[in-house]
Amino acid sequence: MAGVLAGLDAAVAGVAAIDPETIHPGDLPGAVKQLRRARNRLEAVETSWLATVQRRQAHKTDGARDAATWARDQLGSSWRDAAGQLNTADKLDAL
C-alpha cells in the first residue's frame, strides 16, 4: 500500500510541476476535465477509507472519540464536512 500511495504522491507532484501556460489552448479544457475526474475519484476513495476508519474504530488509535473528530484533527477538515462525508459513505453502503 505504501508504494501505491508514494506513486500517487509522485504523480500529483508531476502534474503540479506542469506549467499550464505551456499546454496548448486546445488541450487545456480536456486536461482540466481529467484533473476533475481524478479529483472526484480520489474523493470517493477517501470517503470510503474514512468510513473504514469509522467502522473499524481506527480513529481510537489517535485518541479521537469518533472518525469525524479524527478527520478534523488529523486531516484539517471541519468536523461538519467530515461528518457529511461519513453520512455520504453510509448512504452509499446502503445502496
N, CA, C and O atoms as CSV, one atom per row, in Angstrom:
chain,resi,resn,atom,element,x,y,z
A,1,MET,N,N,0.808,-1.186,0.000
A,1,MET,CA,C,0.000,0.000,0.000
A,1,MET,C,C,0.856,1.256,0.000
A,1,MET,O,O,0.562,2.207,-0.724
A,2,ALA,N,N,1.919,1.269,0.810
A,2,ALA,CA,C,2.759,2.467,0.910
A,2,ALA,C,C,3.345,2.834,-0.450
A,2,ALA,O,O,3.457,4.015,-0.779
A,3,GLY,N,N,3.717,1.830,-1.241
A,3,GLY,CA,C,4.277,2.093,-2.560
A,3,GLY,C,C,3.267,2.725,-3.511
A,3,GLY,O,O,3.606,3.610,-4.297
A,4,VAL,N,N,2.038,2.266,-3.430
A,4,VAL,CA,C,0.984,2.829,-4.288
A,4,VAL,C,C,0.729,4.283,-3.905
A,4,VAL,O,O,0.608,5.143,-4.778
A,5,LEU,N,N,0.647,4.565,-2.595
A,5,LEU,CA,C,0.420,5.943,-2.150
A,5,LEU,C,C,1.604,6.841,-2.486
A,5,LEU,O,O,1.420,8.014,-2.813
A,6,ALA,N,N,2.823,6.299,-2.408
A,6,ALA,CA,C,4.001,7.083,-2.806
A,6,ALA,C,C,3.958,7.386,-4.303
A,6,ALA,O,O,4.327,8.479,-4.734
A,7,GLY,N,N,3.504,6.407,-5.093
A,7,GLY,CA,C,3.362,6.632,-6.527
A,7,GLY,C,C,2.317,7.692,-6.835
A,7,GLY,O,O,2.487,8.503,-7.745
A,8,LEU,N,N,1.238,7.677,-6.071
A,8,LEU,CA,C,0.204,8.696,-6.235
A,8,LEU,C,C,0.767,10.071,-5.915
A,8,LEU,O,O,0.532,11.030,-6.650
A,9,ASP,N,N,1.502,10.166,-4.827
A,9,ASP,CA,C,2.111,11.436,-4.441
A,9,ASP,C,C,3.066,11.925,-5.527
A,9,ASP,O,O,3.090,13.113,-5.850
A,10,ALA,N,N,3.849,11.012,-6.084
A,10,ALA,CA,C,4.778,11.382,-7.153
A,10,ALA,C,C,4.022,11.832,-8.406
A,10,ALA,O,O,4.429,12.784,-9.071
A,11,ALA,N,N,2.933,11.150,-8.720
A,11,ALA,CA,C,2.144,11.539,-9.888
A,11,ALA,C,C,1.544,12.926,-9.713
A,11,ALA,O,O,1.544,13.726,-10.649
A,12,VAL,N,N,1.037,13.214,-8.531
A,12,VAL,CA,C,0.472,14.540,-8.265
A,12,VAL,C,C,1.563,15.594,-8.346
A,12,VAL,O,O,1.340,16.676,-8.889
A,13,ALA,N,N,2.737,15.294,-7.813
A,13,ALA,CA,C,3.855,16.235,-7.902
A,13,ALA,C,C,4.229,16.488,-9.363
A,13,ALA,O,O,4.553,17.614,-9.740
A,14,GLY,N,N,4.183,15.446,-10.176
A,14,GLY,CA,C,4.481,15.601,-11.595
A,14,GLY,C,C,3.478,16.501,-12.297
A,14,GLY,O,O,3.852,17.339,-13.117
A,15,VAL,N,N,2.212,16.327,-11.976
A,15,VAL,CA,C,1.177,17.179,-12.573
A,15,VAL,C,C,1.351,18.615,-12.087
A,15,VAL,O,O,1.241,19.558,-12.870
A,16,ALA,N,N,1.620,18.776,-10.801
A,16,ALA,CA,C,1.788,20.121,-10.239
A,16,ALA,C,C,2.980,20.846,-10.851
A,16,ALA,O,O,3.009,22.076,-10.888
A,17,ALA,N,N,3.951,20.095,-11.326
A,17,ALA,CA,C,5.136,20.711,-11.927
A,17,ALA,C,C,4.891,21.220,-13.346
A,17,ALA,O,O,5.711,21.959,-13.890
A,18,ILE,N,N,3.784,20.832,-13.938
A,18,ILE,CA,C,3.465,21.290,-15.296
A,18,ILE,C,C,2.965,22.722,-15.237
A,18,ILE,O,O,2.041,23.034,-14.485
A,19,ASP,N,N,3.563,23.577,-16.017
A,19,ASP,CA,C,3.091,24.959,-16.125
A,19,ASP,C,C,1.919,24.961,-17.090
A,19,ASP,O,O,2.107,24.673,-18.272
A,20,PRO,N,N,0.701,25.281,-16.623
A,20,PRO,CA,C,-0.446,25.242,-17.524
A,20,PRO,C,C,-0.323,26.210,-18.695
A,20,PRO,O,O,-1.007,26.048,-19.705
A,21,GLU,N,N,0.535,27.205,-18.572
A,21,GLU,CA,C,0.758,28.135,-19.689
A,21,GLU,C,C,1.431,27.451,-20.865
A,21,GLU,O,O,1.388,27.959,-21.985
A,22,THR,N,N,2.054,26.299,-20.622
A,22,THR,CA,C,2.739,25.575,-21.687
A,22,THR,C,C,1.829,24.582,-22.410
A,22,THR,O,O,2.234,23.975,-23.401
A,23,ILE,N,N,0.619,24.420,-21.923
A,23,ILE,CA,C,-0.326,23.480,-22.530
A,23,ILE,C,C,-1.048,24.193,-23.679
A,23,ILE,O,O,-1.508,25.325,-23.534
A,24,HIS,N,N,-1.135,23.521,-24.797
A,24,HIS,CA,C,-1.821,24.085,-25.966
A,24,HIS,C,C,-3.257,24.441,-25.572
A,24,HIS,O,O,-3.921,23.650,-24.902
A,25,PRO,N,N,-3.744,25.611,-25.974
A,25,PRO,CA,C,-5.102,26.027,-25.613
A,25,PRO,C,C,-6.176,24.998,-25.965
A,25,PRO,O,O,-7.170,24.870,-25.250
A,26,GLY,N,N,-5.983,24.273,-27.051
A,26,GLY,CA,C,-6.962,23.255,-27.433
A,26,GLY,C,C,-6.952,22.048,-26.509
A,26,GLY,O,O,-7.944,21.325,-26.419
A,27,ASP,N,N,-5.841,21.829,-25.825
A,27,ASP,CA,C,-5.716,20.688,-24.917
A,27,ASP,C,C,-6.080,21.037,-23.474
A,27,ASP,O,O,-6.361,20.148,-22.671
A,28,LEU,N,N,-6.074,22.313,-23.150
A,28,LEU,CA,C,-6.257,22.744,-21.770
A,28,LEU,C,C,-7.621,22.352,-21.182
A,28,LEU,O,O,-7.660,21.836,-20.065
A,29,PRO,N,N,-8.737,22.575,-21.886
A,29,PRO,CA,C,-10.022,22.171,-21.300
A,29,PRO,C,C,-10.091,20.675,-20.979
A,29,PRO,O,O,-10.599,20.289,-19.926
A,30,GLY,N,N,-9.590,19.851,-21.867
A,30,GLY,CA,C,-9.581,18.413,-21.617
A,30,GLY,C,C,-8.701,18.037,-20.433
A,30,GLY,O,O,-9.028,17.133,-19.664
A,31,ALA,N,N,-7.585,18.739,-20.298
A,31,ALA,CA,C,-6.689,18.473,-19.173
A,31,ALA,C,C,-7.363,18.835,-17.847
A,31,ALA,O,O,-7.231,18.113,-16.859
A,32,VAL,N,N,-8.077,19.949,-17.835
A,32,VAL,CA,C,-8.787,20.349,-16.615
A,32,VAL,C,C,-9.881,19.340,-16.284
A,32,VAL,O,O,-10.108,19.031,-15.114
A,33,LYS,N,N,-10.562,18.823,-17.313
A,33,LYS,CA,C,-11.581,17.795,-17.087
A,33,LYS,C,C,-10.959,16.528,-16.506
A,33,LYS,O,O,-11.532,15.905,-15.611
A,34,GLN,N,N,-9.783,16.147,-17.016
A,34,GLN,CA,C,-9.095,14.974,-16.480
A,34,GLN,C,C,-8.724,15.186,-15.016
A,34,GLN,O,O,-8.866,14.276,-14.200
A,35,LEU,N,N,-8.251,16.378,-14.684
A,35,LEU,CA,C,-7.923,16.687,-13.293
A,35,LEU,C,C,-9.165,16.543,-12.412
A,35,LEU,O,O,-9.091,15.978,-11.321
A,36,ARG,N,N,-10.296,17.048,-12.880
A,36,ARG,CA,C,-11.534,16.954,-12.086
A,36,ARG,C,C,-11.958,15.508,-11.898
A,36,ARG,O,O,-12.365,15.118,-10.804
A,37,ARG,N,N,-11.866,14.699,-12.966
A,37,ARG,CA,C,-12.222,13.283,-12.840
A,37,ARG,C,C,-11.326,12.588,-11.815
A,37,ARG,O,O,-11.804,11.805,-10.994
A,38,ALA,N,N,-10.028,12.877,-11.867
A,38,ALA,CA,C,-9.100,12.266,-10.911
A,38,ALA,C,C,-9.408,12.729,-9.486
A,38,ALA,O,O,-9.390,11.932,-8.547
A,39,ARG,N,N,-9.686,14.009,-9.339
A,39,ARG,CA,C,-10.027,14.544,-8.018
A,39,ARG,C,C,-11.288,13.874,-7.473
A,39,ARG,O,O,-11.334,13.503,-6.301
A,40,ASN,N,N,-12.301,13.719,-8.310
A,40,ASN,CA,C,-13.544,13.076,-7.870
A,40,ASN,C,C,-13.310,11.628,-7.461
A,40,ASN,O,O,-13.872,11.158,-6.471
A,41,ARG,N,N,-12.486,10.927,-8.217
A,41,ARG,CA,C,-12.184,9.532,-7.875
A,41,ARG,C,C,-11.445,9.445,-6.555
A,41,ARG,O,O,-11.743,8.583,-5.727
A,42,LEU,N,N,-10.472,10.341,-6.352
A,42,LEU,CA,C,-9.733,10.350,-5.092
A,42,LEU,C,C,-10.645,10.688,-3.915
A,42,LEU,O,O,-10.512,10.119,-2.832
A,43,GLU,N,N,-11.567,11.615,-4.139
A,43,GLU,CA,C,-12.505,11.964,-3.075
A,43,GLU,C,C,-13.388,10.768,-2.720
A,43,GLU,O,O,-13.689,10.544,-1.547
A,44,ALA,N,N,-13.800,10.008,-3.718
A,44,ALA,CA,C,-14.604,8.814,-3.459
A,44,ALA,C,C,-13.803,7.777,-2.672
A,44,ALA,O,O,-14.330,7.144,-1.757
A,45,VAL,N,N,-12.538,7.607,-3.029
A,45,VAL,CA,C,-11.681,6.671,-2.296
A,45,VAL,C,C,-11.499,7.148,-0.856
A,45,VAL,O,O,-11.585,6.358,0.085
A,46,GLU,N,N,-11.245,8.447,-0.694
A,46,GLU,CA,C,-11.070,8.993,0.654
A,46,GLU,C,C,-12.330,8.776,1.497
A,46,GLU,O,O,-12.238,8.404,2.667
A,47,THR,N,N,-13.485,9.003,0.912
A,47,THR,CA,C,-14.745,8.809,1.632
A,47,THR,C,C,-14.882,7.360,2.077
A,47,THR,O,O,-15.268,7.085,3.213
A,48,SER,N,N,-14.569,6.446,1.187
A,48,SER,CA,C,-14.633,5.022,1.522
A,48,SER,C,C,-13.652,4.671,2.636
A,48,SER,O,O,-13.997,3.941,3.565
A,49,TRP,N,N,-12.445,5.186,2.545
A,49,TRP,CA,C,-11.434,4.883,3.561
A,49,TRP,C,C,-11.787,5.525,4.897
A,49,TRP,O,O,-11.564,4.921,5.946
A,50,LEU,N,N,-12.333,6.737,4.877
A,50,LEU,CA,C,-12.747,7.383,6.115
A,50,LEU,C,C,-13.861,6.577,6.772
A,50,LEU,O,O,-13.891,6.437,7.995
A,51,ALA,N,N,-14.770,6.050,5.971
A,51,ALA,CA,C,-15.825,5.195,6.524
A,51,ALA,C,C,-15.227,3.939,7.153
A,51,ALA,O,O,-15.735,3.446,8.160
A,52,THR,N,N,-14.163,3.425,6.568
A,52,THR,CA,C,-13.493,2.257,7.136
A,52,THR,C,C,-12.824,2.613,8.459
A,52,THR,O,O,-12.826,1.815,9.396
A,53,VAL,N,N,-12.249,3.823,8.533
A,53,VAL,CA,C,-11.696,4.300,9.813
A,53,VAL,C,C,-12.797,4.260,10.875
A,53,VAL,O,O,-12.578,3.804,11.997
A,54,GLN,N,N,-13.976,4.743,10.503
A,54,GLN,CA,C,-15.096,4.760,11.454
A,54,GLN,C,C,-15.554,3.351,11.814
A,54,GLN,O,O,-15.698,3.017,12.990
A,55,ARG,N,N,-15.778,2.536,10.798
A,55,ARG,CA,C,-16.306,1.188,11.018
A,55,ARG,C,C,-15.346,0.342,11.866
A,55,ARG,O,O,-15.777,-0.419,12.731
A,56,ARG,N,N,-14.044,0.485,11.607
A,56,ARG,CA,C,-13.057,-0.308,12.343
A,56,ARG,C,C,-12.565,0.395,13.602
A,56,ARG,O,O,-11.709,-0.114,14.326
A,57,GLN,N,N,-13.124,1.571,13.843
A,57,GLN,CA,C,-12.778,2.385,15.008
A,57,GLN,C,C,-11.275,2.682,15.088
A,57,GLN,O,O,-10.692,2.754,16.170
A,58,ALA,N,N,-10.675,2.851,13.914
A,58,ALA,CA,C,-9.238,3.140,13.844
A,58,ALA,C,C,-8.913,4.526,14.380
A,58,ALA,O,O,-7.766,4.798,14.734
A,59,HIS,N,N,-9.913,5.410,14.445
A,59,HIS,CA,C,-9.702,6.750,14.993
A,59,HIS,C,C,-9.244,6.703,16.443
A,59,HIS,O,O,-8.598,7.635,16.921
A,60,LYS,N,N,-9.576,5.625,17.144
A,60,LYS,CA,C,-9.213,5.499,18.552
A,60,LYS,C,C,-7.711,5.352,18.752
A,60,LYS,O,O,-7.202,5.634,19.837
A,61,THR,N,N,-6.992,4.911,17.713
A,61,THR,CA,C,-5.533,4.772,17.854
A,61,THR,C,C,-4.865,6.129,18.077
A,61,THR,O,O,-3.770,6.207,18.634
A,62,ASP,N,N,-5.536,7.198,17.635
A,62,ASP,CA,C,-5.029,8.554,17.860
A,62,ASP,C,C,-5.770,9.250,19.000
A,62,ASP,O,O,-5.561,10.439,19.243
A,63,GLY,N,N,-6.626,8.521,19.693
A,63,GLY,CA,C,-7.327,9.073,20.842
A,63,GLY,C,C,-8.562,9.885,20.503
A,63,GLY,O,O,-9.114,10.554,21.377
A,64,ALA,N,N,-9.011,9.843,19.250
A,64,ALA,CA,C,-10.208,10.604,18.850
A,64,ALA,C,C,-11.461,9.837,19.262
A,64,ALA,O,O,-11.490,8.607,19.226
A,65,ARG,N,N,-12.499,10.585,19.654
A,65,ARG,CA,C,-13.739,9.950,20.102
A,65,ARG,C,C,-14.568,9.397,18.950
A,65,ARG,O,O,-15.343,8.459,19.131
A,66,ASP,N,N,-14.400,9.988,17.750
A,66,ASP,CA,C,-15.121,9.495,16.577
A,66,ASP,C,C,-14.327,9.849,15.323
A,66,ASP,O,O,-13.364,10.615,15.373
A,67,ALA,N,N,-14.748,9.279,14.205
A,67,ALA,CA,C,-13.997,9.469,12.958
A,67,ALA,C,C,-14.060,10.907,12.463
A,67,ALA,O,O,-13.094,11.398,11.879
A,68,ALA,N,N,-15.183,11.595,12.687
A,68,ALA,CA,C,-15.288,12.988,12.243
A,68,ALA,C,C,-14.314,13.874,13.024
A,68,ALA,O,O,-13.688,14.768,12.456
A,69,THR,N,N,-14.194,13.621,14.313
A,69,THR,CA,C,-13.236,14.378,15.128
A,69,THR,C,C,-11.814,14.060,14.688
A,69,THR,O,O,-10.964,14.946,14.610
A,70,TRP,N,N,-11.567,12.794,14.404
A,70,TRP,CA,C,-10.239,12.402,13.921
A,70,TRP,C,C,-9.916,13.129,12.618
A,70,TRP,O,O,-8.812,13.651,12.460
A,71,ALA,N,N,-10.861,13.168,11.688
A,71,ALA,CA,C,-10.630,13.836,10.404
A,71,ALA,C,C,-10.386,15.325,10.613
A,71,ALA,O,O,-9.535,15.916,9.948
A,72,ARG,N,N,-11.117,15.923,11.521
A,72,ARG,CA,C,-10.891,17.345,11.817
A,72,ARG,C,C,-9.469,17.561,12.315
A,72,ARG,O,O,-8.764,18.453,11.844
A,73,ASP,N,N,-9.055,16.740,13.266
A,73,ASP,CA,C,-7.743,16.919,13.894
A,73,ASP,C,C,-6.584,16.480,13.012
A,73,ASP,O,O,-5.532,17.119,13.011
A,74,GLN,N,N,-6.760,15.405,12.268
A,74,GLN,CA,C,-5.651,14.827,11.507
A,74,GLN,C,C,-5.611,15.267,10.045
A,74,GLN,O,O,-4.540,15.303,9.439
A,75,LEU,N,N,-6.762,15.599,9.481
A,75,LEU,CA,C,-6.812,15.938,8.060
A,75,LEU,C,C,-7.060,17.419,7.812
A,75,LEU,O,O,-6.945,17.894,6.682
A,76,GLY,N,N,-7.400,18.149,8.874
A,76,GLY,CA,C,-7.630,19.574,8.725
A,76,GLY,C,C,-8.979,19.930,8.124
A,76,GLY,O,O,-9.196,21.067,7.704
A,77,SER,N,N,-9.884,18.966,8.083
A,77,SER,CA,C,-11.228,19.277,7.589
A,77,SER,C,C,-12.063,19.759,8.772
A,77,SER,O,O,-11.691,19.568,9.930
A,78,SER,N,N,-13.166,20.370,8.470
A,78,SER,CA,C,-14.075,20.742,9.557
A,78,SER,C,C,-14.796,19.482,10.022
A,78,SER,O,O,-14.929,18.515,9.273
A,79,TRP,N,N,-15.257,19.508,11.260
A,79,TRP,CA,C,-15.997,18.373,11.774
A,79,TRP,C,C,-17.261,18.172,10.933
A,79,TRP,O,O,-17.638,17.042,10.622
A,80,ARG,N,N,-17.900,19.273,10.574
A,80,ARG,CA,C,-19.139,19.196,9.796
A,80,ARG,C,C,-18.897,18.547,8.429
A,80,ARG,O,O,-19.681,17.703,7.995
A,81,ASP,N,N,-17.811,18.942,7.751
A,81,ASP,CA,C,-17.503,18.340,6.449
A,81,ASP,C,C,-17.212,16.850,6.588
A,81,ASP,O,O,-17.667,16.041,5.780
A,82,ALA,N,N,-16.450,16.495,7.621
A,82,ALA,CA,C,-16.126,15.081,7.828
A,82,ALA,C,C,-17.379,14.275,8.148
A,82,ALA,O,O,-17.555,13.165,7.647
A,83,ALA,N,N,-18.247,14.837,8.983
A,83,ALA,CA,C,-19.498,14.144,9.308
A,83,ALA,C,C,-20.353,13.974,8.053
A,83,ALA,O,O,-20.985,12.934,7.868
A,84,GLY,N,N,-20.374,14.985,7.198
A,84,GLY,CA,C,-21.112,14.883,5.944
A,84,GLY,C,C,-20.532,13.818,5.035
A,84,GLY,O,O,-21.268,13.078,4.382
A,85,GLN,N,N,-19.215,13.743,4.994
A,85,GLN,CA,C,-18.542,12.729,4.179
A,85,GLN,C,C,-18.889,11.332,4.710
A,85,GLN,O,O,-19.137,10.415,3.927
A,86,LEU,N,N,-18.905,11.173,6.020
A,86,LEU,CA,C,-19.266,9.883,6.607
A,86,LEU,C,C,-20.731,9.545,6.346
A,86,LEU,O,O,-21.069,8.383,6.120
A,87,ASN,N,N,-21.588,10.539,6.377
A,87,ASN,CA,C,-23.001,10.327,6.068
A,87,ASN,C,C,-23.160,9.866,4.619
A,87,ASN,O,O,-23.957,8.973,4.331
A,88,THR,N,N,-22.406,10.473,3.718
A,88,THR,CA,C,-22.426,10.054,2.305
A,88,THR,C,C,-21.976,8.606,2.175
A,88,THR,O,O,-22.574,7.824,1.437
A,89,ALA,N,N,-20.922,8.259,2.894
A,89,ALA,CA,C,-20.414,6.878,2.843
A,89,ALA,C,C,-21.461,5.905,3.352
A,89,ALA,O,O,-21.638,4.828,2.782
A,90,ASP,N,N,-22.161,6.274,4.426
A,90,ASP,CA,C,-23.214,5.406,4.948
A,90,ASP,C,C,-24.330,5.200,3.924
A,90,ASP,O,O,-24.839,4.092,3.754
A,91,LYS,N,N,-24.700,6.290,3.244
A,91,LYS,CA,C,-25.755,6.188,2.235
A,91,LYS,C,C,-25.309,5.316,1.060
A,91,LYS,O,O,-26.106,4.545,0.525
A,92,LEU,N,N,-24.049,5.432,0.657
A,92,LEU,CA,C,-23.542,4.610,-0.438
A,92,LEU,C,C,-23.515,3.139,-0.038
A,92,LEU,O,O,-23.826,2.266,-0.848
A,93,ASP,N,N,-23.143,2.867,1.216
A,93,ASP,CA,C,-23.125,1.481,1.679
A,93,ASP,C,C,-24.519,0.883,1.690
A,93,ASP,O,O,-24.687,-0.322,1.508
A,94,ALA,N,N,-25.523,1.730,1.905
A,94,ALA,CA,C,-26.900,1.252,1.964
A,94,ALA,C,C,-27.486,0.928,0.595
A,94,ALA,O,O,-28.525,0.275,0.502
A,95,LEU,N,N,-26.823,1.383,-0.472
A,95,LEU,CA,C,-27.340,1.123,-1.824
A,95,LEU,C,C,-27.208,-0.324,-2.218
A,95,LEU,O,O,-27.597,-0.701,-3.323
